[in-house]
Amino acid sequence: MTVARQSFYQQIAQNKRRSWLLMILLSLILVVLGAVIGYAISGSATGAGAAVVGALILSVVLSAGAWFGGDGLVLAASQARQVGPDEAPQLINVVQEMSLAAGVPMPKVYIINDSAPNAFATGRDPQHASVAVTSGLLDKLDREELQGVLGHEMSHVRNYDIRFALLVGVLVGSIALLADMFLRFTMWGGGRRSRSRDDSSGGLQAVLMIVGLVLAILAPFFARMVQMAVSRQREYLADASSVELTRNPIGLERALATISADTEPLEVANRATQHLYIVNPIKKLDDRSNGLFSTHPPILDRIDRLRALSGEPPLDSASAQGLAGLD
């Protein structure tokens, strides 16, 4: 059977397009929610515009906090400690190789003292980036597999995925906060008071009040779905970009299989940081991480995409069975 070979350039372009389309969708959800809520409260187009501006200002404020302190909080929560070439020579050497291949500055390198194999990258841009790996990753992967993992993480740095994730997270948080404030406003009777002020637009305002309530309930749910979809697309993108850096899909393929099949949970991981890791670190603890709300694509799909880059067929049924359902 002849397998169509897909280049990593095609995968990279495809995943970038999908990521930006999802980003635009999130922005539209925020703008529509703000406009509907603004009109429902004020009964005027001016009020709707003011609410949209307020929602955007809220996003900027949240972005500033995450921009200047987000990476430090993640590293501290993960109990990561910075290391140098004397303590981890092979790790530092591979990170240097991948940073040179990616054309980005050498990031700070951290180790998390945990036997579960995993890794993540954080930072707002390539000039302020950090890469963290677990001690289990260093113990359980060979050099070729380590190159694949660090190529993936350096791709996150080069592709500005951390900044992208920050912006998406801020949009989702803004939607949730805006929806929550509106629900609290209506709970205390604010909607009834505002409608009584102007009977001329009362009909439309009443309709939009109902629409606003529905959106306030559903928008955070759909925004979270879009956020997870963006996260999955960026993982696909980093996989393809890793192959561009290493010219070797086999190393990353083997690494993904080893990490996902490992049964040890990563103790320091939580729901706030799970999307950063190369493989979902809490997958074994909660089956609900699968599906639409999964932060990572299925491992089997990721591996088959990597195999397609070298013209290899998908994994056989025996090999696929052990990875089915993992993310």
N, C-alpha and C positions, 0 to 999 in steps of 0.2 A: 504493500500500500504506500503510495506517495503522499508525504505530508507537506503541506504548504509551509514554506519557511517565511516567518515574519521577522523583519529586522527590528532591532531595538529602537531605531529612529521612528519607525511607524508606531510602535507601542508608546513611545514617549509623546509623540504629537497627538495621538488619539487620547491619551489620558490627560494631557494638559487641556485639550478642548473640553472634555467632560468635566474636569474640575472647575473651569471657569464658568461653564454653563450652570453648574450647581451653585456657584458663588453668586451669580446673577439672580438665580431663583431665590436664594436667601435674602438678598437685598430687596427684591420685590416684595417678599413676604413682610419685611420690616416696614417698607414704605406704605404698602396697602393697609397693614394693621394700624399704623400711625394715622393715616388719613381717615380711615373709617372711625376710629376712636375719637379723633379730633372733631369730626363733624357731628358724631353722636352726642358729644358733650356740649359743644358750642352752638350747633345748628347753623354753622356758616363755613364757607370755603376758606375764609381767613383762619378760623380755628383749626381746620383740617391741616392747612399748611404749617401752622405753628406747631402742631403735634408732630408732624414729620420732622421739622427742624429740631424739636426737642429730642426725638428718638435718635437722630443723628448725633446730636451733642452728647447724649448718653453713651453712644458707641465710642465716641472719641475719648471720653473720660475713662471708660473701662479699658480702652486700648492703651492709654498712657500707663496705667497701673501695671498691666500685663507686660508692656514693652520693657519697662525698667526693672521689674522685679520677678518676672515669671520664671526665668531659667534658674535663678538662685533658689527659689522656692522648690522647684522640681528636684534639683540636685540634693538639697537638704532633706526633702521628704524621702528621697531614695537612699539616703545614707551613703552617698557616693563620696569617695576621697580622691583627691588629685594625685596622680603618679607621674614619675619621670622615667627616663631611659634606664637608670640604674636599677629600678625596682621591676619594671616590666619592659625589657628591651625588645622582645618580639612584637608586643602590642604597639609600642611607640613606632617601631620600624614600619609595620604594616599601615598604621595611620598616616605616617609620612608618605608612604608610597601612594596611598589613595588620595591624599590631599594634593600631591603633585599631579596625579592623573586628572583630578577634578579641576585643577587650576585655582584652588582656594587656599587661604592661609592655613597653617597648621592649627587645629583646634586644641583646646585643653582636653586632657585625657583623664578619665576617672574610672575607678574600679568600685563595684558594689560587691561587698563580701557576702555572696549568696551562691549556693551550689546549683541553683536553677540557671540554665544557659539562656541569656537574653542580652539585648543591647538597645540603646536609644541615643538620639542626638537632640540637642536643645540649643537655644540661642536665637537672637533676633535676626542675625545675618552672618555671613561667612567670617566677618571680622570679629564677631562676638559669639563664637560657637564652642560647644563642648560635646564630647562623645563619651558615653559611659557604657561599660561592659561589665557583666558579672564575672566573678571568679570562676563560676561554673562554665561559662562560655570558653574561657581560656583553657580549662581542663579538658573539655569534651570535644573541642573542634581542632582539626589540624590547620596548618597554615593556609592551605588553599580555601578551606571553608571560612576561616577567619577573614581572609581577603574579601570573600563574597559578602559577608556580613558588614564589614567596615566600608566596603564599596557602596552598599545600600545606605548606610548612615551618612557617609560623605555626600551621597547623592541628595539626601534630604537637606543637607547644608547648602550644597550648590544650587539646588532647585528652589531655595527659600521656602521649603515646606513648613518649617517651624513658624515663620512669619505668616504663611498662608493659614496654618492651623490656628494661630492666634487670632487672626482677623475673623475666621469662621466662628471660632468660639465666642468672640465678642458679639458678633451679629446674633448668634443663638441666645446668648445671655441677655442682650438688649430686647429681643423679642419676648423672652420669658418675663423680664422685669416689666416691660410695657403692658403685657397681658395681665400680669398679677396686679399692677396698679389700677388698671381699668376695672378688673373684677372687684377689687376692694372698694373702688369709688362707687360702683353700682350697688354693692352690698349695703353701703351706708346711705343709699337713697340719692346719690348725686345725680343720677340720670333723670329721676322724676323732677328734681328741682330745676335742672337745666332745660327740660322740655317745656316747663311752664312759663318760661321767660318770653318765648316767641312763638305764638300760635300759627303764624304764617308758614313756618317751615316745620311745624310739629309733625306732620305726617311722614315726611322724608326722614326727619330726625328719629322718629320712633322706629322706623324700619331699620335705619342704620344702627340704632341702639341694639336691636336684636341681632343684626349681622355682626356687630362688634363683639357681642357676648359670645356668639358662636366662634368667631375668629380667635378671641382671647382664649377659648378653651382648646381649639384645635391647632392654632398656629405654633405653639411651643412643641407640640407632638410632631408636626410635619417638619419643623425646623431641626429638631433632633434627628429625624430620619435623614434629612439632607446632609447634616453634619457628618453622620456616619458614612453616608455615601461618598462625601468628599474625602474622608479619611481613607476609605478603601481605594479610591482612585489614586491618591498620593502614594499608597503602598505599592500599587502596580507600577506607578511611575518610577519609584525608587528602585524596584527590582530591575526594570529595564535599564535604568541609568547605571546600576551597578555592573551590569554586563558590558555596558559601554566603557566603563572604567577598567574592568579586569579582563575583558575579552574572553570570559570564561563563565558560561552559565552553570557549569557543572558544580563549581564550588558553592555557589549560593543555593543551588537546588539541594545538594546534600545537607547544607547547613540548616535550611528550612525544615527538612525532614527530621533532622536530629533534634532541633529545638522544639518543634511542635509535638514530637512523640515523647519528649521527656516528661515524666510524671511528677516531678518536684515543683510545687508552687513557689512563685517568687514572693517572699514574705513582705517585701517593702512596697509592692505594687498595689495600686488602688484604682478605683474608677476614674479618678481625676487624671491619672498618669498613664493608664493602660494603652491609650491610643498612640503614645510615643514609641513604644517598643516595637521591635521588628516582628515579633510574634506575640499575640495576645497573652499577657502573663497571668491572667486570672481565668483563663478558659476552662481549666479543670475544676474550678470552684463554682462556676455558675453557667449552666447550659443555656441560660437566657441570653448570653452574649452572642449566640448565633443568629443569623437571619438579618433582617433589615436594620437592627440596632447593633450589629457587630461592628467593632472598630477596625477589624481586619478582614480582608477577603479570605475565602476558604484556602487553606494551605494546598489542597489538591489542585485547585484552579491556578494558584500562583506557580506551582511546580510545572504544570502542563504548559503554561505560557512560557516559562523559561526553556522548556524542552522544544517548544515551537521555534524559538530563536535559533536553535542549531539544527532544525529540521528533524528532530526526534519525534516519534509518536508519543501520545499520552501514556502515562503509566499503565501497566497491565493491571488487570482486575485484582490480582493478589496483592500487589504493592499499594494500589489505591485504597483497598479496604482498610488498611491500617491508618490511613490519613483522612478517611472520610469523616466529615463533621467537625474537623479541627479548623481553627482560625488563628 
